Amino acid sequence: MSEEKNFRHGMAHDFSLLRQEAQKLQKPVSMEDVQNMPDHEIRRLIQELQIHQVELEMQNHQLQQATQELEVTKAKYQNLYHYSPFGYVTLDEHGIIEEANEKGMQLLSAKREQLESRRFSQFIHSDSLDAYYGFFRKVLLSETVQTVELQILTNIGTVFYAQLEGQLLRRENDTDQCRVAFVDVTERKTAHIALSNKENMLSAIINSSLNAIQVFKAVRNSEGTIIDFEWLLLNRTAELFLDHTLEQLHRSRLTDILPSTVTEGHLATFMQVVENGLPATFTAHFKKEEQDFWLNCVAVKLEDGFVLTFEDVTQQRIANEKLQESQLLLKKMAEAMPDFLYVEDLLQHRNIYNNRDFLAFLGYSKADIKNHPRDLLDTLYHPEDAHLLFDRPKRFEEVEDGVFLESHVRVLAKDGSWRNIYFRETVFKRGASGKPTQLVGTAQDITEKLRAEREIRQLNETVTAILQNLPVTLWRFGKDGHVRESRGAGLKALGLQEHQMIGQTFAPVHNELERHITKALEGNKINTLAEFDIEGRQVYKQVYLFQESLTGEAIGFCLDVTHQKQAEVEAQRQTMLLNQILQNIPMVLALIDQNGYYVEARGKGLRSLGLQDHELNGKNVFDLFPFLKDNISDILEGQVKSFSAHFPYQGKRVHFQNFGFLDPQRNMGIAFGLDVTELKEMQEKLLTEKEFSENLLENSIDGILAFDPDMNVTAWNKTMEEIMAKKKADVLGKPLLSLFQKEQQAYLRHHLTRVLNGERITTYQSPVLGNNRSYEINLVPFFNPEKEVIGALAILHDVTLQQKRQKEETKTKLDKQKAVANAVISAQEEERKRIAEALHNSLAQLLYAAKLNLENFEASYKGKNGDPLHRISAFLEDAIKETRSLAHELIPRALQDFGLKTALKELAQRLSTPYLTVQCVVTGFDLSTDYVLETHLYRMVQELLNNVMKHANATEALVQVTDKGPKIMVRVEDNGKGMKLTDKVLSKGMGLATIKNQAKLLKGTMHIHSVIGEGTIITVELIK
């Protein structure tokens, strides 16, 4: 028996094999064995077979449940897999696609049959193949999830960036699989590249700045007081000036590297900038290698630190000092050799002495002098300078004798030009009161001198600035080819210092350039591009060489064109990028001259107008498209314009969004046009749909309102005005909760919060509405493309009449069903009565007659092998009892004769066995008043007790039937094995569905309470 049981467990999945094996193990039973079996052994075998049958039915039921659960789980998994927002592909150990979900097929632009049995590497861009193979190898060798970003090539040839996550799937008795999930990250990747390019551009700008830039962070003690600063950043100019790199200075303290900042008070200035937040500008003196430097510094606060920018103005300071010396020399020369010498009487406001005619010098003749010459002269001073001469009496009151006052005054000449006159005056005579009465001075025309000095100064500053600040180098070569002079900032790019090459030839630096220098010394003019390899970095120099005619030496001028060379390469790349954009995006690029003629017109956008590239070249835009005249004219005048326009083509309008500006170098207009026809049509469609929605909202018979995430009303139609008695203008923009009483707001807030959390709600309870109407209220959330709730819609449908009709229909339907049920029960009872009478009057009598004849036959053969006849007689006795019992169950006479109470107690007594005790408690029902209802109750109890006997494996059962006046309660309780409540149990088998339907027809309900291992309680409540 145990072997058979073990075999059955091992072969549970194949019932045919199980039966075959059981037949093999079964020992044949002969008729003689059956006859020799005692009665109790036969009953034991029958009971065991029945137990095995129940066990097999339960196992079969459990297997069916497990199969259904597996099917549901499998369907749920397939839905999650196929409709996931991420692409999934399942690969075998060789990288061949075995399965792909809907999102994966969408991302790869391929159908399922185009993916299966293909290598996934065929969809990887060639630039990313190495990364993919490394990723796939790691997945196969690792139990953890592996991640990689690479470019994917779709089935239609488009490329996008994707993030892949792969995981190894182990399978028993089969090869391993790899599950790959991927998602389009092109937008994030593009943004990352753009950010990186901007960071590189910012870094290049900072490092290419001619000014030194440094960033410091404050160092504070435990009390929060600044004690020093640390370097965080410095550009290339600052590194060269300080002779330290960022790596050397990173986290170094300012006072450790430059202790002079403390003694000169700059550290205190920096602290004030950080603490007060006000920028500071100052000039600092810096001593480096016994050489003095002057720096113009600007310090600006940055978070808990500051940015220090400084410019080396040493040469400018030296030039200013030299200029001051020159001015002093000119001043003394002017004193010694005055151009105009005069003595002026302050009381008469007249010159009493002039060594030269100043007015004649200015080009005025005697005919121009109407009165005194001084009267004309006083009108010729520049309005901004006149006060310098008219205020002299007051200014000289405080001037001691021998002290000169100088003035620079612009005076108008006869030819209309302004002459710059330099006045130098001192007190010549004083009156009795000590006030000046006469001045002596000189006036010198310094107009040309100022112009020449300005030109010389500008020229000197320009040459010095070019050599010091631009990547330019000046060379002088002797006749022997050796370097005589070398200077300029361009030497740094070659890794050289000024004057480092003096006395050496150029051969160690550049052999080919050495040959050009030789040719220049022979009288040739050289213009060549030289390429230098400086520590693995390419440096380009444009070199000009010529021979100086006086000395015979060669002069070389080198300009660093590395950036220009790189810019040329970048320009080529950008040109290629522009061509790709114009070829693949519906865009038009147009160059238009000042007369409105197309110089160039190309781009894929021209195809929307039936035009090819360059087809418009040489044609006038004003003639072809007169409606563009105003905008194109504004662009050609220098304005930046952005405008939209539509062009007729093949009976339709083609819309373009245009952007234009003027190229000042070529004096041409440049215009870009993007085909936005689809966008324009979509906008018009959305506008139409919006108008339709608004009309639908206003004319709906349902009450409709909308609110935003803050629960403020955004829409309110006419029906809502009637329901709430509140006008639309009075509620829009107001909190929805404010329209209701305080005691109603908590209930309303609960439901509004649920719908704003993304839940869709339908309710028929509306305690917040004060009228006596019934409404079906639907609350629907609004989602944006990111699946975020941006508001919600409430629809109130008046279902008052509908519910009233439903109640009436339900009542009518229940009455009909009850009548039908009563008719069915009556018919069943009549049929049972007929069958019972047939069994009792016919079959039972026949069986009894057979038994009597058999007993007579047994008496005549007594002692002659009568045991088989005795057993047959016993079987007939059992058949007669079973027939009587069956007839009694079909038509319980006790119910007809004595009522429900007696019938139920008789049923409990009859069903009680040594293995099952059935107790019955009936309250009420002393008199039989409704035979149909009592028949229903009897059949319910009978079916429930049959379920207990067949399925519960119980030893005790309690039946309670109670008449509670308007209600009747039927309760059957057992101490059996209990059961797991499922929809399948309630809908199929065990008669529970029948009982539930009967209770429903009788306006009642059925409740089941069951605990595994403790038993089951079934309660039926009926309304009279």
BELLIN-V164435 format. One line per field, one symbol per residue. ss: DSSP state (h for helix, s for strand, l for the rest). psi: psi as a letter, one per 20 degrees, with the letter a starting at -180 (. if undefined). A space follows every 10 residues. Layout:
BEGIN
ss = ???
psi = ???
END
This chain:
BEGIN
ss = lhhhhhhhhh llllhhhhhh hhhhhlllll hhhhhhllhh hhhhhhhhhh hhhhhhhhhh hhhhhhhhhh hhhhhhhhhh hhllllssss sslllsssss lhhhhhhhll lhhhhlllsh hhhslhhhhh hhhhhhhhhh hllllsssss ssslllllss sssssssssl llllllssss sssslhhhhh hhhhhhhhhh hhhhhhhhll lsssssssss lllllsssss sssslhhhhh hhlllhhhhs llshhhhllh hhhllhhhhh hhhhhhllls ssssssssll ssssssssss slllssssss sslhhhhhhh hhhhhhhhhh hhhhhhllls ssssslllls sssslllhhh hllllhhhll llhhhhhhll sllllhhhhh lhhhhhllll lllsssssss sslllllsss ssssssssss lllllsssss ssssslhhhh hhhhhhhhhh hhhhhhhhhl lsssssslll llssssslhh hhhhllllll lsllllllll hhhhhhhhhh hllllsssss ssssllssss ssssssslll lllsssssss lhhhhhhhhh hhhhhhhhhh hhhhllssss ssllllssss sslhhhhhhl llllllllls hhhhlhhhhh hhhhhhllll sssssssssl lsssssssss sssllllsss ssssslhhhh hhhhhhhhhh hhhhhhhhhl llssssslll lssssslhhh hhhhlllhhh hlllshhhhl lhhhhhhhhh hhhhhhllll ssslllllll llllssssss ssslllllss sssssssslh hhhhhhhhhh hhhhhhhhhh hhhhhhhhhh hhhhhhhhhh hhhhhhhhhh hhhhhhhhhh llllllhhhh hhhhhhhhhh hhhhhhhhhh llhhhhhhlh hhhhhhhhhh hlllllssss ssslllllll hhhhhhhhhh hhhhhhhhhh hhlllsssss ssslllssss ssssllllll llhhhhhlll lhhhhhhhhh hlllssssss slllssssss sssl
psi = ghghgghhhh khinhghggg hhhhhppqpr hhhghiprgh hghggggggg ghggghgggg ggggghgggg ggggggghgh ghkqiqppqp qaijjpphqq rghghghilq rgiigqjqph iijpqhijgg hghgghghgh iqirpqqqpr pporhjiqpq pqpppqppop ppkrqqrppp pqqokggggg hggggggggg ggghgghiph qppqpqpqoq ahijppiaqq phqqahghgh gikqrhhhip jqqghhgmii hghjjhghgg ghggghjpqp prpqpppolj ppqppoqppp qoclbrpppq pokghhgggh ghghgghggh ghhhhhmqgp pqppohhilq pippiqohhh hijqrhhiog cqhhgghiii qphiihhhhh jgghhihjpr qipqpqqopp pprhjiqppo popoqrphqq ahiiqphqqp rqppokghgg gghggggggg hggghghhiq mqppqpprhj iqphpprqii hhhjkqrpjh jpiqrighgo ghhhhhhghh ijjqppoqop pqooljpppp poppprpphg ijrpppoppo kghhghhggh hgghgggggg ghhipmqppp pprijjpphp orqhhhhhjk qrpjhipiqp hhggmhijgg ghgggiijqo qorqqqpppl jrpoppoqpq rpohgilqpp ppppokgggg hgghghgghg ggggghghjq iqppqqqrhj kppiqoahhh hhgikpqghi hpiqphhiir qhiihggghg hhgghijjpp ppqjpmiipi rjqpqoppop qpqrhjkqpj arpppopokg hghghggghg gggggghggg gggggggghg ghgggghggg hfghgghhgh gghhgghhhh kpimlighhg hhhgghghhg ghgggghhhh nohhhhhirg ghgghhgggh iprhipppqp oppakhqohn hgghgggghg gggghggghh hhlqiqqppp ppokeiqppp ppprkbirqp orhghhiprj jhhggggghg hjlaqpppop ppihaqpppp pqp.
END
